[in-house]
Amino acid sequence: GLDMFLRYISDLTKYGPDEIGLTISATVWRKTDMKHTYKTSGTCAREINFEIEDGVLKNVSFVGGCHGNLKAISKLVEGKNAEEVASLLVGNTCGYKDTSCADQLAKAIRKAMN
């Protein structure tokens, strides 16, 4: 864990990378599984839960709303590029509302990625 990493860094500053055989990968620094919860506004769904891993959308679920339609949206976006999904869904409306669950998902994705 962190203690081992700090010990390597200490050794690295004393001896150099070749002497201790240390290779640091960029993936050590990147948290790849990011779970997000977004509280929606103006929709029947109250919350959206999802993950973004390496820019890819995973495990999207909605709390509340039109259960069948939202399960379908979740299946359709699974494994897709998060920014592409956000671009496709942003601005979608529902009935008389100026937003929709899909639009809220787009907003959630963009908030998570910034």
Secondary structure, DSSP 8 states (H G I E B T S, - for coil): -HHHHHHHHHHHHHH-HHHHT----GGGT----EEEEEE-SSSSEEEEEEEEETTEEEEEEEEES-HHHHHHHHHHHTTSBHHHHHHHHTT---TTSS--HHHHHHHHHHHHH-
